[in-house]
Each structure stands twice: as structure tokens, then as C-alpha cells.
Amino acid sequence: MSPKRISLSLFFVALAAFAVVLGYFFRQTAKRSAALRKEVNIIVYAPRSFIDPFGPGDQIKNDFEKQCDCTVEYVDMGGALAAIQKMKMDPKRRVDVVLGVDLLDLQNVFTSVKVETTQLPWTKFRPQIRPLVFPRFVPYDWSPMGFVYRQGEIKPFSSLAEFLKNAPARSVALEDPELSSTGLEWLYWIFQTQANSNEALKSLRRVTETVAPTWSTAYGLFKNKQAEVAFSYLTSLVYHWSVDKDLSYQFMPFKEGHPMQVEYAFVPDSCWSCEVGKQFVRYLLSPATQKLLAERNYMFPVVENVQLSEAFQKLPKVEVFGPERLQDFERQQDELIKKWNSF
């Protein structure tokens, strides 16, 4: 073989080897890029009911991760008030999204931690929610609140005043207003509807069997028949009717009207993956996620035109009141809690 042909052969061998090495390099680079993208993760503080195996958290996480090419890590925050307190004590604590903050918690959040603004997509909110949408706090589900009972165990009442006067002693499971946002809701209910809040709180204490630190604890006692009534969500009935197949669970509609819990999400400025966190918050408003929240979190969607199950359609219609006297309540909240604790 001539030297010229030998040189040409060696050239093509070298070229082929270079192509193999270059292809390997590009494949490895692509793998590293994918791995780096997956390393973009968000830390989400969420209520226990949200991340429970039967809750909506896992499905939302899986669906969102496919869209964002990121990872979502949930942290059980032990209640919104506890999460806010942790963030207040440690401002540099890494949190990208906080879920489950109640309307009555917002002022506390606003004065305790700095919050990023989340730009929302165009969304047609339900009429009850439209006055309660804020630039930094994004509502994602809601429900009226009041007394849930089982038929045959207690006579239902038609007004809160009547209930406070005539309900059996030690029959109600309540949440602690110092530790639970649902506890603040019943306190707000008393403040909004009863002219003499001092007497109303004294009467409520008479009919209270237990004051629990969280909604799940209070409602668990009620479900175990250690109380005949629980302060809970109207939409709790959907779970009992559709999952337990137990129609004995009912709600007492009161003529004074009812408070409503609106659950909010926000992105604190201690976020690391801030933009992905905001994407996650916006994702909660997508039609598919809103339907999932209704079906697995057992709450009303905040957006219109979400198809709901038959159980939602059968819920009693109740009047709700909004934040008309919210600022007055916030000013008097500590004094009301002090009164409640004195009885």
C-alpha cells in the first residue's frame, strides 16, 4: 500500500474516532443538562391534608414536574400559623411556596415575612372570591364553615344564637384560635354575628367538649364520636357522602350567615427557585388542578366552570359573609382570645 493511501486510511480512522468521541461528549452533555434541570427544585410548605396519601398533593406534584422539568418537595408545616412563626423566627429559612394560609392569616403574614408578587394568568374567579384576590396572595380553594353533625345524635338549630343557648353541654369539638386558622374562623363568626361577644363566648365554652390544636385533631374526635358536633367545612359532607357513603353527616345552615375559609398560596422572598415557585402557584389555578382540588381536597374551586360531582350539587345553600369587618376583628382578636381563655 502506498504511503499516500496509508495516510488517507489513518485520516478516516481518526475522523471516525473523533466522531465517536464527539457523539459521546454530546450525549454526556445532554445527560448533565437534564440532570441539572432536574436539580431545580422547589420547597413547598403544605398542610397535612394536602400531602396526605389521599389528598391532592402527590398528583399535583407529578403533573407539575412533567411540565416544569423540576422536582417538588413538600414539607408538612404543621398548620399555616406554625409555618409563619417558623419563617418569622428564621427569615433565611429556604421556602419557595407556602400553601394553606387562611384569609384571616394574611395580615399576620404581611407583617411577619416579605412576599413576592405573583403575576396571575387571566382567570375568571367565582363571585365569592373576586373581592379576595390580592397581588401577593393567590386563592386556590374555599368553603363556608359552620357546625357539622350526625343525624340522630343532636337536634339541628337554625341560628347561631339559638345553638349557643340550647345546644347540649360539652357536645362540640373546636379548634384553638391561637394555634389554628379554623379556630380563628369560629372566633370571627362570633365577632361578626353576635352583639354581645362576651356572652356568646361564654355560651360557646359551655357547649364545648374539647379545644384541639388543629382541625384534623378536632374533627378526628368528632368522627370517633367523642363529640356530637364539629366546627368544620360545608364541603366535609362531600367526603362523607361520596367516600364513606354515609349520609348521616349534615351541616347546620344558620340565618346569621357563615364565615368562609379561603386557602391561599404565596411565594416568600426567601425563595431560591422563585420563578418555578410562581409557576407552581399559577398551576393551582389551572382547570385540571382546580377539579383535582375539589375531588381530593374536598373544597370548592375558586375559578368558574369547573365541573363538580353530584355530592357538591347536593350541598345545602348557605349565606357567607366576607371581610367587611376584618380590620376591626384584627384589632380586637387578641382581646377576644383572652376572653375565651378566661372562661
C-alpha positions as CSV (number, residue, x, y, z in Angstrom):
1,M,0.0,0.0,0.0
2,S,1.3,3.4,-1.0
3,P,2.2,5.9,1.7
4,K,-0.5,8.2,0.3
5,R,-3.2,5.5,0.8
6,I,-1.9,4.7,4.3
7,S,-2.2,8.3,5.3
8,L,-5.7,8.6,3.9
9,S,-6.8,5.5,5.7
10,L,-5.4,6.8,9.0
11,F,-7.1,10.1,8.4
12,F,-10.5,8.4,8.0
13,V,-9.9,6.2,11.1
14,A,-9.0,9.3,13.1
15,L,-12.1,11.1,11.8
16,A,-14.3,8.2,12.8
17,A,-12.8,8.0,16.2
18,F,-13.3,11.8,16.6
19,A,-17.0,11.4,15.6
20,V,-17.4,8.7,18.2
21,V,-15.8,10.8,20.9
22,L,-17.8,13.9,19.9
23,G,-21.1,11.9,19.9
24,Y,-20.2,10.6,23.4
25,F,-19.4,14.1,24.5
26,F,-22.8,15.5,23.3
27,R,-24.7,12.6,24.9
28,Q,-23.0,13.2,28.2
29,T,-23.5,16.9,28.0
30,A,-27.2,16.3,27.3
31,K,-27.5,14.0,30.3
32,R,-25.7,16.5,32.5
33,S,-28.0,19.3,31.3
34,A,-31.1,17.1,32.0
35,A,-29.7,16.3,35.5
36,L,-29.1,20.0,36.2
37,R,-32.6,20.8,35.1
38,K,-33.9,18.2,37.5
39,E,-31.8,19.8,40.3
40,V,-34.1,22.8,40.0
41,N,-36.4,22.0,42.9
42,I,-38.9,23.9,45.0
43,I,-39.7,23.5,48.7
44,V,-43.4,23.7,49.3
45,Y,-44.8,24.1,52.8
46,A,-48.2,22.4,52.7
47,P,-51.0,21.4,55.1
48,R,-51.1,17.8,56.2
49,S,-54.5,17.2,54.5
50,F,-52.9,18.4,51.2
51,I,-49.9,16.0,51.3
52,D,-51.8,13.1,52.8
53,P,-51.8,9.9,50.6
54,F,-55.5,10.5,49.9
55,G,-55.0,14.2,49.3
56,P,-54.3,16.1,46.1
57,G,-50.6,16.8,46.7
58,D,-49.0,13.8,45.0
59,Q,-51.0,14.1,41.8
60,I,-50.3,17.8,41.6
61,K,-46.6,17.3,42.2
62,N,-46.4,14.6,39.5
63,D,-48.3,16.6,36.9
64,F,-46.4,19.8,37.6
65,E,-43.0,18.1,37.5
66,K,-43.8,16.8,33.9
67,Q,-44.5,20.4,32.9
68,C,-41.6,22.2,34.6
69,D,-38.9,19.5,34.4
70,C,-38.2,20.2,38.1
71,T,-38.8,18.5,41.4
72,V,-41.3,19.4,44.1
73,E,-40.6,18.7,47.7
74,Y,-43.4,19.0,50.2
75,V,-42.8,19.9,53.9
76,D,-45.6,19.3,56.4
77,M,-45.7,22.7,58.0
78,G,-48.0,21.7,61.0
79,G,-50.5,24.4,60.1
80,A,-50.2,27.8,58.5
81,L,-49.8,29.7,61.7
82,A,-46.9,27.5,62.7
83,A,-45.3,27.9,59.3
84,I,-45.5,31.7,59.6
85,Q,-44.0,31.6,63.0
86,K,-41.1,29.5,61.8
87,M,-40.4,31.8,58.9
88,K,-40.6,34.9,61.2
89,M,-38.0,33.4,63.6
90,D,-35.7,32.3,60.7
91,P,-36.1,34.8,57.8
92,K,-33.4,33.0,55.8
93,R,-35.2,29.6,56.0
94,R,-35.4,28.2,52.5
95,V,-39.1,28.1,51.4
96,D,-40.3,28.6,47.8
97,V,-44.1,28.3,48.2
98,V,-46.4,28.3,51.2
99,L,-49.9,26.7,50.9
100,G,-53.0,26.8,53.1
101,V,-52.8,30.3,54.5
102,D,-56.3,31.5,55.5
103,L,-57.8,34.9,54.8
104,L,-57.6,35.7,58.5
105,D,-53.8,34.9,58.4
106,L,-52.9,37.3,55.7
107,Q,-52.3,40.4,57.8
108,N,-50.1,38.3,60.1
109,V,-48.1,37.1,57.1
110,F,-47.8,40.6,55.6
111,T,-46.3,42.0,58.8
112,S,-44.1,38.9,59.5
113,V,-42.5,38.0,56.2
114,K,-41.7,39.6,52.9
115,V,-43.8,38.2,50.0
116,E,-43.1,38.1,46.2
117,T,-45.6,39.4,43.7
118,T,-47.0,36.5,41.6
119,Q,-48.3,37.6,38.2
120,L,-51.6,35.7,37.6
121,P,-52.9,34.4,34.3
122,W,-56.2,35.7,33.2
123,T,-58.6,33.8,35.4
124,K,-62.4,34.1,35.9
125,F,-62.8,33.7,39.6
126,R,-66.1,32.8,41.3
127,P,-68.1,35.7,42.6
128,Q,-67.4,34.9,46.3
129,I,-63.7,35.0,45.6
130,R,-63.3,38.1,43.4
131,P,-63.1,40.6,46.2
132,L,-60.5,38.4,47.9
133,V,-57.8,38.2,45.2
134,F,-54.6,40.0,46.1
135,P,-51.3,40.6,44.1
136,R,-49.1,38.6,46.5
137,F,-51.6,36.0,47.9
138,V,-53.3,33.7,45.4
139,P,-56.5,31.9,46.5
140,Y,-56.8,28.3,45.3
141,D,-59.8,26.7,47.1
142,W,-62.5,27.7,49.6
143,S,-65.5,26.6,51.6
144,P,-68.1,28.0,54.0
145,M,-67.6,26.9,57.6
146,G,-70.0,26.0,60.4
147,F,-71.2,23.1,62.5
148,V,-71.2,19.6,61.1
149,Y,-73.3,16.9,62.9
150,R,-74.7,13.4,62.5
151,Q,-78.4,12.9,62.2
152,G,-80.0,11.3,65.2
153,E,-77.3,12.4,67.7
154,I,-78.3,16.1,68.1
155,K,-81.2,18.3,67.0
156,P,-80.1,20.8,64.3
157,F,-80.6,24.5,65.0
158,S,-81.4,27.3,62.6
159,S,-79.3,30.1,64.1
160,L,-76.0,30.5,65.9
161,A,-77.7,32.4,68.8
162,E,-80.2,29.5,69.2
163,F,-77.4,27.0,69.1
164,L,-75.3,28.8,71.7
165,K,-78.3,29.0,74.0
166,N,-79.8,25.5,73.6
167,A,-77.1,23.0,72.4
168,P,-76.2,20.3,74.8
169,A,-73.3,20.9,77.2
170,R,-69.9,19.5,76.2
171,S,-71.1,18.5,72.7
172,V,-68.8,20.5,70.4
173,A,-65.2,19.9,69.1
174,L,-63.4,23.2,68.3
175,E,-60.0,24.3,67.1
176,D,-57.8,26.5,69.2
177,P,-57.9,30.1,67.8
178,E,-54.3,30.7,69.0
179,L,-53.0,27.7,67.0
180,S,-55.4,27.1,64.1
181,S,-56.7,29.2,61.3
182,T,-60.0,27.3,61.5
183,G,-60.1,28.3,65.2
184,L,-59.8,31.9,64.1
185,E,-62.7,31.4,61.7
186,W,-65.2,30.5,64.5
187,L,-63.9,33.4,66.6
188,Y,-64.5,35.7,63.6
189,W,-68.0,34.1,63.3
190,I,-68.8,35.1,66.9
191,F,-67.4,38.6,66.3
192,Q,-69.3,39.2,63.1
193,T,-72.8,37.9,64.2
194,Q,-73.2,38.2,67.9
195,A,-73.9,41.6,69.5
196,N,-72.5,40.5,72.9
197,S,-69.4,38.6,72.0
198,N,-68.5,38.2,75.7
199,E,-71.7,36.3,76.5
200,A,-71.5,34.4,73.2
201,L,-68.0,33.1,74.0
202,K,-69.1,32.1,77.5
203,S,-72.1,30.2,76.0
204,L,-69.8,28.5,73.4
205,R,-67.4,27.4,76.2
206,R,-70.4,25.8,77.9
207,V,-71.2,23.6,74.9
208,T,-67.6,22.8,74.1
209,E,-66.3,19.3,74.8
210,T,-62.7,19.9,73.6
211,V,-60.4,22.5,72.1
212,A,-57.9,20.9,69.8
213,P,-54.7,22.4,68.3
214,T,-55.7,21.6,64.7
215,W,-58.7,20.9,62.6
216,S,-57.6,17.3,61.9
217,T,-57.4,16.6,65.6
218,A,-60.8,18.2,66.4
219,Y,-62.5,16.5,63.5
220,G,-60.9,13.2,64.4
221,L,-62.5,13.4,67.8
222,F,-65.9,14.1,66.2
223,K,-65.6,11.2,63.8
224,N,-64.7,8.9,66.7
225,K,-67.9,10.1,68.4
226,Q,-66.1,11.9,71.2
227,A,-68.2,14.9,70.3
228,E,-71.6,15.3,68.7
229,V,-70.7,18.5,66.6
230,A,-67.5,19.8,65.0
231,F,-66.7,23.2,63.6
232,S,-65.7,22.3,60.1
233,Y,-66.2,22.8,56.3
234,L,-69.5,22.6,54.5
235,T,-67.6,20.5,51.9
236,S,-66.7,18.0,54.6
237,L,-70.0,16.4,53.7
238,V,-68.8,15.7,50.2
239,Y,-66.1,13.3,51.7
240,H,-68.6,11.5,53.9
241,W,-71.3,11.2,51.3
242,S,-69.1,10.1,48.4
243,V,-66.2,8.2,50.1
244,D,-67.8,6.9,53.4
245,K,-71.2,6.6,51.7
246,D,-72.6,7.9,55.0
247,L,-75.5,10.4,54.5
248,S,-76.0,10.9,58.2
249,Y,-73.4,13.7,58.2
250,Q,-75.1,17.1,57.8
251,F,-74.4,20.8,58.1
252,M,-76.4,23.4,60.1
253,P,-77.2,26.4,57.9
254,F,-77.7,29.5,60.2
255,K,-79.6,32.6,59.3
256,E,-76.9,34.9,60.6
257,G,-74.6,33.6,57.8
258,H,-71.3,31.8,57.9
259,P,-67.6,32.5,57.7
260,M,-65.7,31.0,54.8
261,Q,-62.2,29.8,54.7
262,V,-60.2,30.7,51.6
263,E,-56.9,29.0,51.3
264,Y,-54.1,31.0,49.7
265,A,-50.6,30.3,48.3
266,F,-47.7,32.7,48.3
267,V,-44.0,32.9,47.4
268,P,-41.9,34.4,50.2
269,D,-38.8,36.4,49.2
270,S,-36.6,33.8,50.9
271,C,-37.3,31.6,47.9
272,W,-34.4,30.1,46.0
273,S,-36.3,28.9,42.9
274,C,-38.6,31.9,42.9
275,E,-39.8,31.7,39.3
276,V,-40.6,28.0,39.4
277,G,-42.4,28.6,42.7
278,K,-44.6,31.2,41.0
279,Q,-45.2,28.7,38.2
280,F,-46.4,26.2,40.8
281,V,-48.8,28.8,42.3
282,R,-50.2,29.7,38.9
283,Y,-50.6,26.0,38.2
284,L,-53.0,25.7,41.1
285,L,-55.5,27.8,39.1
286,S,-55.5,25.5,36.0
287,P,-58.8,23.9,35.3
288,A,-57.4,20.3,35.8
289,T,-55.8,21.2,39.1
290,Q,-59.0,23.1,40.3
291,K,-61.0,20.0,39.6
292,L,-58.5,17.8,41.4
293,L,-58.5,20.1,44.5
294,A,-62.3,19.7,44.6
295,E,-62.2,16.0,44.3
296,R,-59.2,15.3,46.6
297,N,-59.1,18.3,48.9
298,Y,-62.9,18.4,49.2
299,M,-63.1,22.2,48.8
300,F,-64.9,24.4,46.3
301,P,-62.8,25.6,43.3
302,V,-62.0,29.3,43.1
303,V,-62.5,29.5,39.4
304,E,-65.7,29.3,37.5
305,N,-66.9,26.5,35.1
306,V,-65.2,23.6,37.0
307,Q,-67.4,20.5,36.7
308,L,-68.2,19.2,40.2
309,S,-69.5,15.8,41.4
310,E,-73.2,15.2,42.3
311,A,-72.3,15.4,46.0
312,F,-71.2,19.0,45.6
313,Q,-74.5,19.8,43.9
314,K,-76.5,18.4,46.9
315,L,-74.8,20.6,49.5
316,P,-77.2,23.0,51.3
317,K,-77.0,26.6,50.2
318,V,-75.6,28.9,52.9
319,E,-75.1,32.6,53.1
320,V,-71.5,33.7,53.7
321,F,-70.0,37.0,54.7
322,G,-66.8,38.4,53.5
323,P,-64.1,40.6,55.1
324,E,-66.4,43.6,55.9
325,R,-65.3,43.9,59.5
326,L,-62.0,42.1,59.1
327,Q,-59.8,45.1,60.2
328,D,-61.9,45.6,63.3
329,F,-61.6,41.9,64.1
330,E,-57.8,42.0,63.7
331,R,-57.6,44.9,66.2
332,Q,-59.7,43.0,68.8
333,Q,-58.5,39.5,68.1
334,D,-56.1,39.2,71.0
335,E,-58.7,40.6,73.4
336,L,-61.3,38.1,72.2
337,I,-58.8,35.2,72.6
338,K,-58.0,36.4,76.1
339,K,-61.7,36.4,77.0
340,W,-62.2,33.0,75.5
341,N,-59.3,31.6,77.6
342,S,-60.7,33.2,80.8
343,F,-63.9,31.1,80.8
